[in-house]
Amino acid sequence: MKEAVHELKQLIAEVEDDFLRYYDKNNKTAGRRIRHNMQLVKKLAQAIRMDILKRGNGLLK
C-alpha cells in the first residue's frame, strides 16, 4: 500500500502543474488532463480506503 501512497503523491504533483496551466493560461488540454488524473486519484484513494477497512476488520494483516 506504500506504493499506492507514493503514486497518489505523484498524481497530485502532476495535477498541480496542470492546474496552473489551466487557470493561469486557460489551457483546455490541461483541463482534460486534470479531469483524467482526478479520476485516477479517486480510484487510487478508494483502493487505499478499502485496504484500510479490510485491515481494520482483521481481514488482512
C-alpha positions in Angstrom: 0.0 0.0 0.0 3.0 2.3 0.4 3.4 2.2 -3.4 -0.2 3.5 -3.7 0.5 6.4 -1.5 3.6 7.2 -3.5 1.7 7.0 -6.7 -1.0 9.2 -5.2 1.6 11.9 -4.3 2.9 11.8 -7.9 -0.5 12.2 -9.4 -1.2 15.2 -7.1 2.1 16.8 -8.2 1.1 16.3 -11.9 -2.3 17.8 -11.3 -0.8 20.8 -9.6 1.2 21.8 -12.7 -1.9 21.4 -14.9 -4.0 23.5 -12.5 -1.6 26.3 -13.1 -1.7 25.9 -16.8 -5.5 25.7 -16.9 -6.3 28.5 -14.5 -3.5 30.9 -15.4 -3.2 30.3 -19.1 -6.7 28.9 -19.8 -5.1 25.8 -21.4 -8.0 23.5 -22.2 -5.8 20.5 -22.7 -4.6 20.9 -19.2 -8.2 20.8 -18.0 -8.7 17.4 -19.7 -5.5 16.1 -18.0 -6.8 17.4 -14.7 -10.1 15.6 -15.1 -8.4 12.4 -16.1 -5.9 12.5 -13.3 -8.5 13.3 -10.7 -10.4 10.2 -11.8 -7.2 8.2 -11.2 -6.8 9.9 -7.8 -10.3 8.9 -6.9 -9.8 5.3 -7.8 -6.5 5.1 -6.0 -7.9 6.7 -2.9 -10.8 4.3 -2.9 -8.4 1.3 -3.1 -6.4 2.7 -0.2 -9.7 3.2 1.8 -10.7 -0.4 1.1 -7.4 -1.7 2.2 -7.6 0.3 5.5 -11.1 -1.0 6.0 -10.1 -4.6 5.5 -7.1 -4.3 7.8 -9.4 -2.7 10.4 -11.8 -5.5 10.2 -9.0 -8.1 10.6 -9.3 -9.4 7.1 -5.7 -8.5 6.1 -2.5 -8.5 8.1 
